[in-house]
Amino acid sequence: MAIIVNMVTKNEQLRYLESSLENAKKYVDDIFVYDDQSDDDTTEILRGSGVKWKVRPDVIPSFAEAEGSFRYAGWMS
């Protein structure tokens, strides 16, 4: 059985994103991050982190608008 982290982000550059990803890598098999169109350097952190990630396309409602649809789109990526 694999342990997978599925994380939603939005403007997490100045919070705990880097340390959270590094700590999680020690304990899980894979990490997927679905970003809700951050406008800070969150995607730059993700790009350099070695985890799988994707930015929400405009055709998918934002996390704040429709959490269920957002999470489903993330899982289907």
C-alpha positions as CSV (number, residue, x, y, z in Angstrom):
1,M,0.0,0.0,0.0
2,A,1.3,3.5,-0.9
3,I,0.8,6.6,1.2
4,I,0.2,9.6,-0.9
5,V,-0.2,13.3,0.2
6,N,-2.7,15.3,-1.8
7,M,-2.2,19.0,-0.9
8,V,-4.1,22.1,-2.0
9,T,-2.1,25.4,-2.0
10,K,-2.8,29.1,-2.6
11,N,-0.1,31.7,-2.0
12,E,1.9,29.5,0.4
13,Q,5.4,30.9,-0.4
14,L,5.9,32.6,3.0
15,R,4.2,29.9,5.1
16,Y,5.3,26.4,5.7
17,L,5.3,24.9,2.2
18,E,9.0,24.1,1.8
19,S,9.4,22.6,5.2
20,S,6.1,20.7,5.0
21,L,7.1,19.1,1.7
22,E,10.6,18.2,2.9
23,N,9.2,16.6,6.1
24,A,6.4,14.7,4.3
25,K,8.9,13.2,1.8
26,K,10.5,11.3,4.8
27,Y,7.2,9.4,5.5
28,V,5.2,9.1,2.3
29,D,5.6,7.4,-1.1
30,D,4.4,10.3,-3.2
31,I,3.2,13.9,-3.0
32,F,0.8,15.7,-5.3
33,V,0.0,19.4,-5.0
34,Y,-2.9,21.1,-6.7
35,D,-2.3,24.9,-6.7
36,D,-5.3,27.3,-6.8
37,Q,-3.5,29.8,-9.1
38,S,-1.1,31.3,-6.6
39,D,0.2,34.7,-7.5
40,D,3.3,34.5,-5.3
41,D,6.3,32.2,-5.7
42,T,4.5,29.0,-4.6
43,T,4.8,27.4,-8.0
44,E,8.6,28.2,-8.1
45,I,8.9,26.3,-4.8
46,L,6.9,23.4,-6.2
47,R,9.0,23.4,-9.4
48,G,12.1,22.9,-7.4
49,S,10.7,20.5,-4.8
50,G,10.6,17.3,-6.9
51,V,6.9,16.7,-6.2
52,K,4.1,16.3,-8.7
53,W,2.0,19.4,-9.0
54,K,-0.4,21.2,-11.2
55,V,-2.0,24.6,-11.3
56,R,-5.8,24.9,-11.5
57,P,-6.9,25.8,-15.1
58,D,-9.4,28.6,-15.4
59,V,-12.2,26.2,-16.4
60,I,-12.2,24.5,-13.0
61,P,-13.9,26.5,-10.1
62,S,-11.5,27.7,-7.4
63,F,-11.2,25.9,-4.1
64,A,-13.2,28.7,-2.4
65,E,-16.0,28.5,-5.0
66,A,-16.4,24.7,-5.2
67,E,-14.3,22.6,-3.0
68,G,-15.7,19.3,-4.2
69,S,-15.1,20.0,-7.9
70,F,-11.6,21.4,-7.1
71,R,-10.6,18.3,-5.2
72,Y,-12.0,16.0,-7.9
73,A,-10.1,17.8,-10.6
74,G,-6.9,17.4,-8.5
75,W,-7.4,13.7,-8.0
76,M,-8.1,13.2,-11.7
77,S,-4.8,15.0,-12.7
